[in-house]
Amino acid sequence: MTAPKRPSSGGKKPAGNPKKPSPNPASKAATGNPASKAATGNPASKAATGKPVPKPAPVAPKPAPKPVVEKIPPRGQLVPKLAKALKAHYKPFTPNTSRPLLDQVLIACCLENAPADVAEKAFSRLIEASFDLNEIRVTTVAELAEMLHDLPDPAHAALSLRRVLQGVFESTYNFSLEHAKKHSLAHGLKTLEHIHGIPPFVVQYITTTALGGHAIPLDKGALGALYVCGMITRQEYDSGKVAGLERLIGKKAGIEFSTQLHQFGIDVLTNLHGATVKKIVQAVNPSALKDRMPKRGEPLPAPVPPPPPAGKEGLRAAEAARLAAEEHRPAGPQAAARPAGKTPMPPAGSGPKKTADGKPGPKPFVVKPNVGKPLTIKPHMAPAPESEKPAAKKPPESAKPSKPATDKRPETKGDHHSSQLSKRKPR
């Protein structure tokens, strides 16, 4: 039999409010009890329900932000504009290449970030005040900086001078670099680069002037000038290396462009917001006045050198730098004290040897002070004065008179033989 159907209400809800079932306090306690929560996470409860509870997905670590790589500006279009603007404002100077190569290197150390005439006067005063180059090598950096007070950074120039002289002396045991010009350009560059502590600007300057190569020497002022004009990126400004600049400037115009860029860099360091700097930047790259030029009163941002490479390459570079600094550590009272643990220990087995019987061998020879018998000096009588000396006895008158000077000496055996030989006729 089928159950009777309920009469439909026509889609309408009943008028009365049906009573809701009263909540059971036992069920509330079960839901609010931590034991019941723990029961939901129990594997037995999973088996009872038959539905596996999904595990939370592991949170992936956020990737490190990639360094922003700036686009290299179009230097092929900006370099000709810069060369034309520099010719209109600066006059090139010709370096003196008739001096010895070492003197040119020392002048280049003074020329970094300094005008040419100021560098010449400072170097001449240093040579006149010193006896020779060896005296400059052993002089402290503070004393050299006092003699180079005209330079913008005398301490840096003094340190470069002292390092160059120390490196040249340790490699050749004299003060000469003429052997760097006797071979190829690569040999000269290798000789200069192997001098510990020589600035990159000095190597590039000597390559252009003395070795007959082609390079654009860049010091801090020249790098700042290129950065203000928008010709190099911030990474290149921090590292101090600009690739491909020599290809845009011909070798014939290399010295002229380098000397003019050097003067422009000095103005950037000393008078950044001057009229000359703004005119050149406006002629080369007008958009750089807003993007690269600091506000009035603010200096040029200092370059931040990149950190050393991580991993084995960084450790090798740090170890090589430490060994080079230790090898070229200057001698004398102005040398820095060695850190603890750097004193070389004697090699193993260098002590007294043992014989076959196991007894220790002979002890090392030790120089002891003189502990011999004392010297005894016998006393001597002082000679009597002339007044107390007895008078000499006169010979008696009856003594035999001395022979006159005309008498001949008594002939001895040897004299008789010589007289006989003198009587013979010559052959």
Secondary structure, DSSP 8 states (H G I E B T S, - for coil): ---------TT---SS--------HHHHHHHH-HHHHHHHTSHHHHHHH-------------------------HHHHHHHHHHHHHHH--------SS-HHHHHHHHHHHTTS-HHHHHHHHHHHHHHSSSHHHHHHS-HHHHHHHTTTSSSHHHHHHHHHHHHHHHHHHHSSS--GGGGSS-HHHHHHHHHTSTT--HHHHHHHHHHTS--------HHHHHHHHHTT-S-HHHHHHT--TTHHHHS-STTHHHHHHHHHHHHHHHHH-TTSHHHHHHHHHH-TTHHHHTS--TT-------------SHHHHHHHHHHHHHHHHT---STTS----TT-S----TT-S--B-TTS-B-----------S-------------TTTS-------TTS-----TTS-----HHHHHHHHHHHS---
